[in-house]
Amino acid sequence: MTKEQKNKEIADLVELLSNSPIFYLTDTTSMNAAATGNLRRECFKQKVQMRVVKNTLLKKALERVEGKDYSPLFAAIKGNTALMTAEVANVPARLIKEFRKKHEDRPVLKGAFIQEDCYVGDNQLETLATIKSKEELLGDLIALLQSPARNVISALQGSSGQKVAGIVKALEERGA
């Protein structure tokens, strides 16, 4: 690889990392071609981009991204490294977990960067898989906000609702 090609690759990685608030570093060593192909297909289905990168170029790109501190991940950049980027934080972790059920603990999670936080080590996979997405959090919030309104409506519609309606009617008649 020429110096010009390396600089272009670093620039491409800097752009990718700058525009992606979520990325995972994985180790796909010892995966055969069929397993790697299956992993790539699963990534494509779940809108996760995966590419194998050179460690030195990745580290240089991480150092060049402005305004973010990726230094906790530097220790994980060893051996074979595949970079996975996604729009939803938990999708790559869930994909890795599912894939491992059939492929002997591969790929291995080396590290991840999720919305300004670094996670280092394969032991973080379960934590990352349980992170709720923005849509899931909004759904939970809406459900919490709707709960009191549902209780009032069900009370008004139930047998006690007749009592409440009777009290409201009596108050209206007194006020008139």
N, C-alpha and C positions, 0 to 999 in steps of 0.2 A: 504494500500500500504506500503510495507516494505521500509526501508531506502535504501536498495540495488536497489529496483525497481525504487524508486524516482531518485537515482543517475543515473541509466541507462536512464530514461526518460529525465533528464536534459542533459545528454551527447548527446542523440539523437536530442534533440531540438537545442543544440549548433551547432551540425554538420549541421542540416537543415538550420538554420539561417545564418551560416557562408557561406554556398554555395548558398544562395538565396538572391540576391540583392533587391528582391521585395517580400514583404509580407503585408498582411492586417490582422487586428484584427477586428472581428465582434461579434455582440451580436445576438444570435439566440433564446434568451429567448422567451417563449410563442409561439414558432412555434410548431405545432403538428407534429406527426411522418410522416404523408404524405407530409407535406410541407418540412420538413427537408430532406426526401428522394428525393423529387423533386430537392431541392437545390443541394444535393450531385450529382445527375445525371447530372444536368447542369454543375456543376464544372468539372465532369469527361469528358463531351463532349468538354469543352473548355480548357482542359488540365490545370485545376486549382486544386491543391491538397488542401483538406480541412480536418482539424482534430480539434476536441475539445480538449482543453488543460486546465490543472489546472493553475490558475493564479500564485500561488507561484512558481511553477516549471518553468513557462514561464519567470517570472521576474528574477529568478536565472540564467536561460539560457541566457537571454539578457545581464545580467551583466557579464557573463563569455565570451561572444564573444569578441575577441580581435580586437582592432583597430576601433571599431564603437561605437558611442554614441547613445544609444537608450533611454536615460533618459527622453526626452519629451513624450515618449509613456507610461511611468510608471503610470501616472495618469489615463490612459484609461484602465488599467488592473484591472477591477472590474467586478463582476458579472460573467455571463456565457460568456466564450471567445472561439471563433472558430478562428483558425489560417488558413489563405488561402495563399498559395504560388503559384507563376506563373512565367513564363518566360517573358511575355509581361506586362508592367506596367499597362495598362489601361483595360486589360481583366477582372480582378475581379470587378473593379468599374462598368464596363458596364454590367456585369453579375448581380450584385446587383441591379442596376437600372432597368433592365428588369424584374428581379424576383419580385421586389416590385410592379410592375404594377398589379400583380395578388395576392399578399400576404400581403396586409396591412402594408406597411412600415417596413417589416422585410426581411432580416436581417439589423441591424443597424451597420453602420461603426463606430467603436470606434477609429481606428487609422490605419495608413499605413506607411510603410518605403519603399521609392522608391529611389534607387540609391543615398544613402547618405542623403536624406531629409526625415524628419518626418512630417506627416500630422495627426493632432489630431482632432477628432470630425466628426460627421455625416455631418456637413455643408461642408466638403471638398470633398464629393462624386462627385459633378459636376466637380470640378477641376480635380480630378483624372480620371474621365471618358473621359475628353477631352485631356489628355496628349497623344501626338502622340508617337507611337512605333518607334523603330529604323528603321524598314522597311519603315514606312510611311515617316519619315524624309528623308531617303535616296531617296525615290521616289520623294519627293518635290524638293530635291537638284538636282537630275538628270533632272527633268522637267525644273528647272530654268537654268541649264547649256545648255540644248538643245534649249531653246527658241530663243536665238540670231541666232543659226545655222538655225533653221526653217525659221526665217524671211529672211535670206539671200537666202536660197533655194527657198522660195516662190517668192521672188523678181526676181530671175533669171528665174523662170519658168513662171511668169506672163508676161503681155504686156510690163512692164518696163524691163523685162529680155531680151527682144529682143534688147532694146536700150543698155543695159549693154553689151550684147554679141557683138553688133555692135561696141561699143566703144573699147572693148577688141580687136576685130579683126582689127580695124583701128590702134590701138597702136602697134599691132604685125607687121602690114604691114609697118609702119613707121620705126620700129626698124630694119627691115630686110634689 
